[in-house]
Amino acid sequence: MLVGQARSGDVAFGPAAAEAQRLAASAGAPQSESWIAAEEALSRAVAAKEATARALGDIDSLGGDRLQANSGMAPSDLAAVQQASAEVFAIDQRQSETIKSIQAALGR
C-alpha cells in the first residue's frame, strides 16, 4: 500500500518536474516573469513529491513501531519492510536529485 502510494506520487511528480525543468531551462533573470513561472512550477513539483516523502516516513514508522511493540520482527516481515523502504527511498532520492537540479538551474 505505501509502496503504491509512492509509485502514484511518482506518476504525479514526473510531469510536474518535467514542466519545472522545461521552464527553468528557459527562465530569465531572477524575479523576471519567466523565472517566477519556473519557480511556481518547481513548487508544484515539490508538492507532488510529498506523497513519496510521506510513504517513506510511514514505512520507517511502521517498521519502528512493529519492532518496539513486538521486541523484534519476523524475518519475513523485516525483509518486506526493508524491500519497501529501499524501493521508496530510491524514488525519493531520484525526486530529490531532480528538484536539486531544477533549483540549481534557477540559481538557488
Short mmCIF file of the C-alpha atoms (twelve columns), coordinates in Angstrom:
data_MODEL
# 
_entry.id   MODEL 
# 
loop_
_atom_site.group_PDB 
_atom_site.id 
_atom_site.type_symbol 
_atom_site.label_atom_id 
_atom_site.label_alt_id 
_atom_site.label_comp_id 
_atom_site.label_asym_id 
_atom_site.label_seq_id 
_atom_site.Cartn_x 
_atom_site.Cartn_y 
_atom_site.Cartn_z 
_atom_site.pdbx_PDB_model_num 
ATOM 1   C CA . MET A 1   0.000  0.000   0.000   1 
ATOM 2   C CA . LEU A 2   2.708  2.507   0.951   1 
ATOM 3   C CA . VAL A 3   4.872  1.498   -1.993  1 
ATOM 4   C CA . GLY A 4   1.827  2.011   -4.213  1 
ATOM 5   C CA . GLN A 5   1.349  5.453   -2.664  1 
ATOM 6   C CA . ALA A 6   4.945  6.329   -3.518  1 
ATOM 7   C CA . ARG A 7   4.571  4.997   -7.051  1 
ATOM 8   C CA . SER A 8   1.382  7.023   -7.554  1 
ATOM 9   C CA . GLY A 9   3.156  10.070  -6.215  1 
ATOM 10  C CA . ASP A 10  5.964  9.448   -8.670  1 
ATOM 11  C CA . VAL A 11  3.463  9.365   -11.526 1 
ATOM 12  C CA . ALA A 12  2.264  12.822  -10.436 1 
ATOM 13  C CA . PHE A 13  5.807  14.054  -9.849  1 
ATOM 14  C CA . GLY A 14  7.074  13.184  -13.329 1 
ATOM 15  C CA . PRO A 15  5.030  15.686  -15.357 1 
ATOM 16  C CA . ALA A 16  5.337  18.389  -12.692 1 
ATOM 17  C CA . ALA A 17  9.117  18.028  -12.633 1 
ATOM 18  C CA . ALA A 18  9.334  17.927  -16.420 1 
ATOM 19  C CA . GLU A 19  7.395  21.186  -16.642 1 
ATOM 20  C CA . ALA A 20  9.617  22.782  -13.998 1 
ATOM 21  C CA . GLN A 21  12.746 21.636  -15.848 1 
ATOM 22  C CA . ARG A 22  11.439 22.996  -19.123 1 
ATOM 23  C CA . LEU A 23  10.590 26.369  -17.601 1 
ATOM 24  C CA . ALA A 24  13.847 26.560  -15.634 1 
ATOM 25  C CA . ALA A 25  15.851 25.916  -18.797 1 
ATOM 26  C CA . SER A 26  14.315 28.955  -20.457 1 
ATOM 27  C CA . ALA A 27  13.955 31.181  -17.384 1 
ATOM 28  C CA . GLY A 28  15.302 34.688  -17.486 1 
ATOM 29  C CA . ALA A 29  16.928 36.620  -14.687 1 
ATOM 30  C CA . PRO A 30  15.729 36.163  -11.104 1 
ATOM 31  C CA . GLN A 31  12.412 37.880  -10.445 1 
ATOM 32  C CA . SER A 32  11.606 38.011  -14.170 1 
ATOM 33  C CA . GLU A 33  8.228  36.699  -15.282 1 
ATOM 34  C CA . SER A 34  9.742  33.543  -16.776 1 
ATOM 35  C CA . TRP A 35  11.807 32.883  -13.636 1 
ATOM 36  C CA . ILE A 36  8.717  33.280  -11.435 1 
ATOM 37  C CA . ALA A 37  6.812  30.847  -13.665 1 
ATOM 38  C CA . ALA A 38  9.645  28.340  -13.294 1 
ATOM 39  C CA . GLU A 39  9.676  28.826  -9.503  1 
ATOM 40  C CA . GLU A 40  5.934  28.199  -9.372  1 
ATOM 41  C CA . ALA A 41  6.368  25.029  -11.439 1 
ATOM 42  C CA . LEU A 42  9.143  23.941  -9.091  1 
ATOM 43  C CA . SER A 43  6.766  24.462  -6.153  1 
ATOM 44  C CA . ARG A 44  4.241  22.171  -7.848  1 
ATOM 45  C CA . ALA A 45  6.931  19.507  -8.313  1 
ATOM 46  C CA . VAL A 46  7.935  19.773  -4.650  1 
ATOM 47  C CA . ALA A 47  4.273  19.415  -3.650  1 
ATOM 48  C CA . ALA A 48  3.941  16.339  -5.884  1 
ATOM 49  C CA . LYS A 49  6.953  14.793  -4.091  1 
ATOM 50  C CA . GLU A 50  5.051  14.911  -0.797  1 
ATOM 51  C CA . ALA A 51  3.298  11.568  -1.421  1 
ATOM 52  C CA . THR A 52  6.643  9.806   -1.742  1 
ATOM 53  C CA . ALA A 53  8.136  11.509  1.302   1 
ATOM 54  C CA . ARG A 54  5.054  10.661  3.357   1 
ATOM 55  C CA . ALA A 55  5.183  6.994   2.262   1 
ATOM 56  C CA . LEU A 56  8.865  6.778   3.174   1 
ATOM 57  C CA . GLY A 57  8.191  8.214   6.627   1 
ATOM 58  C CA . ASP A 58  5.246  5.899   7.144   1 
ATOM 59  C CA . ILE A 59  7.303  2.837   6.196   1 
ATOM 60  C CA . ASP A 60  10.042 3.834   8.632   1 
ATOM 61  C CA . SER A 61  7.474  4.457   11.359  1 
ATOM 62  C CA . LEU A 62  5.698  1.179   10.683  1 
ATOM 63  C CA . GLY A 63  8.937  -0.764  10.938  1 
ATOM 64  C CA . GLY A 64  9.952  1.001   14.133  1 
ATOM 65  C CA . ASP A 65  6.530  0.564   15.712  1 
ATOM 66  C CA . ARG A 66  6.498  -3.159  14.959  1 
ATOM 67  C CA . LEU A 67  9.982  -3.610  16.346  1 
ATOM 68  C CA . GLN A 68  9.078  -1.773  19.529  1 
ATOM 69  C CA . ALA A 69  5.703  -3.481  20.011  1 
ATOM 70  C CA . ASN A 70  6.980  -6.989  19.376  1 
ATOM 71  C CA . SER A 71  10.564 -6.695  20.676  1 
ATOM 72  C CA . GLY A 72  11.644 -7.758  17.246  1 
ATOM 73  C CA . MET A 73  10.223 -8.660  13.881  1 
ATOM 74  C CA . ALA A 74  9.758  -11.881 11.974  1 
ATOM 75  C CA . PRO A 75  12.410 -12.272 9.290   1 
ATOM 76  C CA . SER A 76  9.789  -12.221 6.525   1 
ATOM 77  C CA . ASP A 77  8.252  -9.014  7.913   1 
ATOM 78  C CA . LEU A 78  11.663 -7.419  8.249   1 
ATOM 79  C CA . ALA A 79  12.506 -8.347  4.670   1 
ATOM 80  C CA . ALA A 80  9.223  -6.876  3.428   1 
ATOM 81  C CA . VAL A 81  9.777  -3.612  5.307   1 
ATOM 82  C CA . GLN A 82  13.365 -3.390  4.064   1 
ATOM 83  C CA . GLN A 83  12.318 -4.045  0.468   1 
ATOM 84  C CA . ALA A 84  9.548  -1.442  0.620   1 
ATOM 85  C CA . SER A 85  11.852 1.058   2.275   1 
ATOM 86  C CA . ALA A 86  14.571 0.534   -0.324  1 
ATOM 87  C CA . GLU A 87  12.174 0.980   -3.239  1 
ATOM 88  C CA . VAL A 88  10.538 4.095   -1.837  1 
ATOM 89  C CA . PHE A 89  13.910 5.517   -0.775  1 
ATOM 90  C CA . ALA A 90  15.168 5.145   -4.353  1 
ATOM 91  C CA . ILE A 91  12.119 7.004   -5.690  1 
ATOM 92  C CA . ASP A 92  12.562 9.713   -3.059  1 
ATOM 93  C CA . GLN A 93  16.257 10.139  -3.840  1 
ATOM 94  C CA . ARG A 94  15.626 10.418  -7.580  1 
ATOM 95  C CA . GLN A 95  12.943 13.022  -6.989  1 
ATOM 96  C CA . SER A 96  15.208 14.958  -4.611  1 
ATOM 97  C CA . GLU A 97  18.027 14.993  -7.166  1 
ATOM 98  C CA . THR A 98  15.624 16.265  -9.816  1 
ATOM 99  C CA . ILE A 99  14.487 19.072  -7.531  1 
ATOM 100 C CA . LYS A 100 18.097 19.999  -6.703  1 
ATOM 101 C CA . SER A 101 18.896 20.137  -10.409 1 
ATOM 102 C CA . ILE A 102 15.981 22.469  -11.089 1 
ATOM 103 C CA . GLN A 103 16.951 24.648  -8.133  1 
ATOM 104 C CA . ALA A 104 20.498 24.874  -9.466  1 
ATOM 105 C CA . ALA A 105 19.197 25.912  -12.872 1 
ATOM 106 C CA . LEU A 106 17.251 28.691  -11.161 1 
ATOM 107 C CA . GLY A 107 20.310 29.882  -9.279  1 
ATOM 108 C CA . ARG A 108 19.329 28.659  -5.831  1 
# 
